[in-house]
Amino acid sequence: MSVEIIYRENAPLLIEALVALYDSVGWAAYTANPGKMARLLPGALWHLSAWEGELPVGLVRVVGDDCSVAYVQDVLVRPDWQRRGIGRELLRRTLARFSHVRQTVLLTDDAPETRAFYQALGFAEAVSLGTRCFVRFQGDR
């Protein structure tokens, strides 16, 4: 049985749902302070969430100036929903939304599957101190 995933731009999320989503991927540095988390989405330039019914299953959050830089701060998909194309679709829509921006940047962990995922979406890698930085430039460099 195939379940339809709905994508919503800048949709509000209850703080409890947001904390549960971040908890599901083990991002305790975020969830340790729900008061701060309440400012994540209102403080973002843009965000896109993926929903199965009323359950948020994925999120991409972007900060930046919507002109020269878009920084993809968070990309997360609940573990039970991973490997279904949700993360790829979140990023595909993000890159389309910010296609006019010269550089799209993100930092992520050093796992080979993570590197392959972002490279498959057109990001180039810069390695420093065990952290991977992926940058995608539009137009002239």
C-alpha positions as CSV (number, residue, x, y, z in Angstrom):
1,M,0.0,0.0,0.0
2,S,1.5,3.3,-1.1
3,V,1.0,6.3,1.2
4,E,0.9,9.8,-0.3
5,I,3.4,12.3,1.1
6,I,2.2,15.9,1.1
7,Y,4.8,18.8,1.0
8,R,4.0,22.1,2.6
9,E,5.9,25.3,2.4
10,N,6.3,27.3,5.6
11,A,3.6,25.3,7.3
12,P,3.4,25.7,11.1
13,L,4.3,22.8,13.2
14,L,3.4,22.4,16.9
15,I,6.5,22.5,19.0
16,E,5.8,19.0,20.3
17,A,5.7,17.7,16.7
18,L,8.9,19.5,15.8
19,V,10.7,18.1,18.9
20,A,9.4,14.6,18.1
21,L,10.7,14.9,14.5
22,Y,14.2,16.1,15.6
23,D,14.2,13.5,18.4
24,S,13.5,10.7,15.8
25,V,16.8,11.4,14.1
26,G,18.7,11.8,17.4
27,W,19.4,15.5,17.2
28,A,19.5,16.0,21.0
29,A,21.5,19.2,20.7
30,Y,18.3,20.8,19.3
31,T,15.7,19.0,21.4
32,A,17.4,19.7,24.7
33,N,15.9,23.2,24.6
34,P,12.3,23.2,23.2
35,G,12.1,26.9,24.0
36,K,14.8,27.6,21.4
37,M,13.3,25.2,19.0
38,A,10.1,27.2,19.0
39,R,12.1,29.9,17.1
40,L,13.6,27.6,14.5
41,L,10.9,27.8,11.9
42,P,9.8,31.5,12.4
43,G,13.5,32.5,12.2
44,A,14.1,30.6,9.0
45,L,14.1,32.2,5.6
46,W,12.0,29.2,4.3
47,H,11.1,25.7,5.3
48,L,9.4,22.7,3.6
49,S,7.9,19.9,5.5
50,A,6.8,16.4,4.4
51,W,3.6,15.0,5.9
52,E,1.9,11.6,6.0
53,G,-1.6,12.6,7.0
54,E,-1.2,14.8,10.1
55,L,2.3,13.4,11.0
56,P,5.4,15.5,9.9
57,V,7.9,12.9,8.5
58,G,10.5,15.2,7.0
59,L,11.8,18.8,7.0
60,V,14.3,21.0,5.3
61,R,15.0,24.4,6.8
62,V,16.9,27.2,5.0
63,V,18.4,30.4,6.3
64,G,20.0,33.1,4.2
65,D,19.3,36.3,2.2
66,D,17.3,34.8,-0.8
67,C,19.8,36.6,-3.0
68,S,23.4,35.4,-2.8
69,V,23.2,32.6,-0.4
70,A,20.9,29.9,0.9
71,Y,22.2,27.9,3.7
72,V,20.4,24.5,4.1
73,Q,20.5,24.3,7.9
74,D,18.6,21.1,8.5
75,V,17.5,18.2,6.3
76,L,15.8,15.4,8.3
77,V,13.5,12.5,7.6
78,R,12.1,10.2,10.3
79,P,14.0,6.9,10.2
80,D,10.9,4.8,9.4
81,W,10.3,7.0,6.3
82,Q,13.9,7.1,5.1
83,R,14.9,5.5,1.7
84,R,11.6,6.5,0.2
85,G,12.8,9.5,-1.7
86,I,11.5,12.1,0.8
87,G,14.9,13.6,1.5
88,R,15.7,13.8,-2.2
89,E,12.3,15.5,-2.9
90,L,12.7,18.0,0.0
91,L,16.1,19.0,-1.5
92,R,14.9,18.9,-5.1
93,R,12.2,21.4,-4.2
94,T,14.6,23.5,-2.1
95,L,17.0,23.7,-5.0
96,A,14.2,24.7,-7.4
97,R,12.9,27.3,-4.9
98,F,16.4,28.9,-4.6
99,S,17.6,28.4,-8.2
100,H,18.1,32.1,-8.5
101,V,20.6,32.2,-5.6
102,R,24.3,32.0,-6.5
103,Q,25.3,29.5,-3.8
104,T,23.5,26.9,-1.8
105,V,25.5,25.6,1.2
106,L,25.1,22.9,3.8
107,L,27.2,21.1,6.4
108,T,26.7,17.5,7.2
109,D,28.3,14.5,8.8
110,D,31.2,12.5,7.2
111,A,29.3,9.3,6.3
112,P,29.9,7.9,2.8
113,E,26.2,7.5,2.1
114,T,25.6,11.1,3.1
115,R,28.4,12.3,0.8
116,A,26.9,10.2,-2.1
117,F,23.4,11.6,-1.4
118,Y,24.5,15.3,-1.7
119,Q,26.9,14.7,-4.6
120,A,24.1,13.0,-6.5
121,L,22.1,16.3,-6.1
122,G,24.9,18.4,-7.7
123,F,26.7,19.5,-4.5
124,A,30.6,19.6,-4.6
125,E,32.5,18.6,-1.5
126,A,35.1,20.5,0.6
127,V,36.6,18.6,3.5
128,S,38.0,20.2,6.6
129,L,38.5,18.9,10.2
130,G,36.2,15.9,9.6
131,T,33.3,18.0,8.6
132,R,31.9,18.0,5.0
133,C,30.8,21.2,3.4
134,F,28.8,20.9,0.2
135,V,28.4,24.0,-2.0
136,R,26.4,24.3,-5.2
137,F,27.0,27.4,-7.3
138,Q,24.6,28.8,-9.9
139,G,26.1,30.5,-12.9
140,D,29.7,31.9,-13.0
141,R,32.0,31.0,-10.1
